[in-house]
């Protein structure tokens, strides 16, 4: 599985994102643009490798990021990955360590029909 473990602007403020900050800066149009570019590149690598069994769109986004913004990102990231020809047999993983996720989990298929 290929994992986008750290995104431009740092999605959770932890050191694995490049720096430790109280409020990550990922949730901007500029940083999301470059994150979509990274998703595109990872999906193309996955397409070219028979050993790839999935793609994680963003690892552990922080509690500071709006969940509605995150859902929007996840939907677009899924479309970007699938536009490369990523097979529907290969899952796209969405990880969230936020306690609010239960508010959205019952709508999973409606939110991500192509994941």
N, C-alpha and C positions, 0 to 999 in steps of 0.2 A: 504494500500500500504506500502511495506517496502522500505525504502529509505537509500541508502548508503550516509549518509550526510557528513561524514568525512572519508577520505581515508588515508592510511599510507603515510607519507611524506607531507600531506596537499595539496590538489588539487587547492587551491585558495589563500592561504596566510592569510585567515581570522581566527579569533579566534575560530570559531566553529570547525575548523580542528585541534585544539589542541594547536596552537600557532599562533601569528600574525607575518608574515614574508613578506618581499617585494617580494621575489621570492620563491614560493613553491618548494618543493623537490620531489613531487609525480612522476614526469615524468622520472622514472628510472626503469630498469628491475626488481630490487629488490622490490620496492614499488608496481609496477604493479602485480608482482607475488602474494603478500599478498592481494592486492585488488581483484584479481581473486578468491583467497581463500574465501574472505569475500562474494563475489557475489555467490559463490557456496553454502556457508552456508545460506545466505539469501534465495536463491532459494529453498533449501531443507526445510527451515522453511515455506516458502510460499506453497510448495507442500503439507505439512502436515496440513495446516490450511485452511479450507473452507472459512474463512473470508478474506483471502488475495485476493486482486483484481489487483495486479500489483507489479512491482519491478522497482525502479529507480536505474540505474547503477552507477551514480556518480552525486552528487549535485554540481551545479554551478562551474565547473572548471574555473580557472582563465585565464585571457587574456595572461598570460605568457606561457601557455602551447601551443605547436604547435597544430594546428587544425588537421593536418594530423596524428600526433601521437594520438590525441584524437579519431579520427575516427577509427584508428587501434584498440585502446583500446575498443571502443564501440562495434566493430564487434566481437572481441574476448570475451568480457563480455557477449554478447548475446549468443554466442555459448556455453560458460561455463554454463550459466543459463539454456539454453534449454537442455543441456546434462544431467541435473539432472532429466529431465522429466517434466520440467515446461511447462504446457499446452500452446499451441499457442493461446488459448482463453485469457490468461493472458498477458497483455501488459508489455513490458520492456520500461521504460521511459528513454530518453536521454535528459538531460537539459543542456543548454548552454546559458550563459549570454554574449556572445561575439558577437560583431557586424559583424564579419566575417562569421557567420553561414549562412547568406543568400547566400554565395558563394557555399554552399554545399546542401542547402535544396532542390533544384530542382532535386537532385540525390538520394533522401531519400531511395526509394525502392531498388535501385541498391546498396546502401551502407549497408542497414540493411534488407535484404529480410526476415529474420526470427524473426524480432522484433514484 
